[in-house]
Amino acid sequence: MGMITTTTNPSFFYDIEGTIRLYDPKLLKTWDNYVDVNNDYDVIKDHILNANRPIKIEGGKGTGKTLLVHTICKDIQSSLIEISCTAFTKERDLLGSYQLNDKGQSYFKLGKIPLAYLCANNYGHATLLGDDIHTQDPDVMAIWHSVCDKRKYVYAGGKKYELNKDSKLAIVFTTNPHTDMGAYRLSDPMLSRVVGRVMYNPQLKKLEKIPDWKDIPDTVKDALLTLSIDSNAMKRQDITSYELSPRDVCQFTDQYRDYLKYYLDINVGERILTMETVLEETIKTVILTKYVNPDEREHMLKRCEETFNVEL
């Protein structure tokens, strides 16, 4: 483990050493198991390990972009510093800002970018994740320029932050397609600084490997997979603005099991009624609620009735 190298008076920072300890890679946990169906894991892992140039991971919501990065960082023990980008992300969030303590003394609280440099120098390898970079205002994106090109440094609070000789800092961005609602197109200066990997919605055989199908009848499983693939086509044809993602499919199977337990408890001896109710309620709760446009919801309702052979 390396030492934190900065010539700044420690009182200038707000418990920075304690903050760095929070990003110890040994503390990393993931919230789910990542299922690699398109060989994305090995490709992204290689980029993160080498940390030679920033990489942009593009894919629709629910395709596992963020989980993939967390899983890789946990596996390779890379300190992970994550910025959840929004339209309200400001320079102070990225670089830091001057603040006052309870004694009225001024100190500089580091933003996530300079913090990532300190973590990389302390742990040897760190990953800075700009999650949902597509939501960030294009003017704010310019702050990333010196981090993402061969300069590989940033100025914050009057100090220059850069890597030690043997330290590595991987820069990773996740983004939705710029055609999605609320998504900015990355600026040309940003695009010229990154390489990329597109994570596509998996096709039928690959999608089948992702969810936990325990307690899901084969008829429901087949219908759900078919509907998911159909929803992708409907979005491409501009029939609907939403498409079911692998996350939605997993959510369906989880909710189905929850409803199954609930309705079995209240419909003792009425298993046929229970199975019909469980399926109908799961469709309404997980699928139809995603379609906020009334016309699109009606279209999906009819598609669900045909695919699942139910009356909603």
Secondary structure as UniProt FT lines:
FT   HELIX           10..12
FT   HELIX           16..21
FT   TURN            22..23
FT   HELIX           25..27
FT   HELIX           40..50
FT   STRAND          55..59
FT   TURN            61..62
FT   HELIX           65..76
FT   STRAND          79..84
FT   TURN            87..88
FT   HELIX           91..94
FT   STRAND          96..100
FT   TURN            102..103
FT   STRAND          106..110
FT   HELIX           112..123
FT   STRAND          125..131
FT   HELIX           133..135
FT   HELIX           138..141
FT   HELIX           142..144
FT   HELIX           145..148
FT   TURN            150..151
FT   STRAND          153..156
FT   TURN            157..158
FT   STRAND          159..162
FT   TURN            165..166
FT   STRAND          168..175
FT   TURN            178..179
FT   TURN            181..182
FT   HELIX           188..191
FT   TURN            192..193
FT   STRAND          195..199
FT   HELIX           204..207
FT   TURN            208..209
FT   TURN            214..215
FT   HELIX           218..236
FT   TURN            237..238
FT   HELIX           246..266
FT   TURN            268..269
FT   HELIX           271..282
FT   HELIX           283..287
FT   HELIX           288..290
FT   HELIX           294..308
//
